[in-house]
Amino acid sequence: MPNVKSLEDLKRIREEALKKQQLKETSGKTEVIVGMGTVGIAAGARETLKAILDMIEKDNLSDIIVRQTGNIGLDSFEPIVQVVRPSETKVTYGKVNPEMASRIMKEHVIGGEIVSEYQIEG
Amino acid sequence: MRELALHILDIAENSISANADRIRISVEEDLEDDILKIRIEDNGKGMDAATLAKITDPFVTSRKSRKVGLGIPFFKAAAEACEGSFSIQSALGEGTTVEATFKHSHIDRMPLGDISSTLITLLIGTPEVHWIFDYTFNQNRFTFDDEPIKNILEGVPLSEPAVMTFIRETIEEGIQNVRLESSIKQI
């Protein structure tokens, strides 16, 4: 079977990523966490996470770590997204659909401003 | 759940909760035998016989074991509603294997759905796990193993934009190629 993607491509991607990393070594990484328990998945958490990943890809955003985790324990607020910016406290958002996720990415993850209307007690 | 791919995501989450560090997901579609088979195999902490006996029953699950709550009974019910079957095998300290088969042409069978989104969610969201994915369509197989990728990347996260594009395209093209090859053979 023809394999269009080769690991050689990946090596080149790595070199470029490392160059970028060296340029901004001091800025820490922002962590974005999406709850992916049964309730979260049923409520659309995969699509929420996909919107976050699409934005990272499209806008070429480095230094963002995306994690998924099991049940966060706030079932009625799923899908849940948590944002932790370097040396700031964790912010929890509830009932996050893909559009809301894009806004959280723009305003909070990139812009540094909490989207307070989506925020819940985490 | 509206897609089998969402069930796969849910069952794989159980494997992560069970501290697995190697998880293999296999999807097999065979139109001739009219079967769709899904298998999720992990090396997590496993379950003893008593827990295993209870796991497919939605009514005995205690709040404490919530992490493996309703997902498994849902998945089992989905398979059995399509003249399929469901099995779960587990041993303490060895891991767990969940397998569901569906009659491919059954009117109530959910679509496989967005399997590449499910895989990308798992790969990028849980990079500490070694993920292997097998997709077989009418006996043509595509295997995606993330270990060679991680070995090359060393120090660069999977959430790096160009890396994500690479992974997404590799999986999407792999699945597409396997389906295409099978249809070419038929002609």
Interface residues (C-beta under 8 A of the other chain):
Chain A: M1 P2 N3 V4 K5 L7 D9 L10 K11 I13 R14 E16 A17 L18 Q21 V34 M36 G37 T38 I41 A42 R46 E47 L49 K50 L53 I56 E57 D59 N60 L61 S62 I64 I65 V66 R67 Q68 T69 G70 N71
Chain B: M1 L6 L9 D10 E13 I16 S17 R66 K67 G69 L70 G71 F74 D114 S117 T118 I120 T121 L122 I124 G125 T126 N140 F142 P148 I149 I152 L153 E154 G155 V156 P157 S159 E160 P161 A162 V163 M164 T165 F166 R168 E169 T170 E173 G174 N177 V178 E181
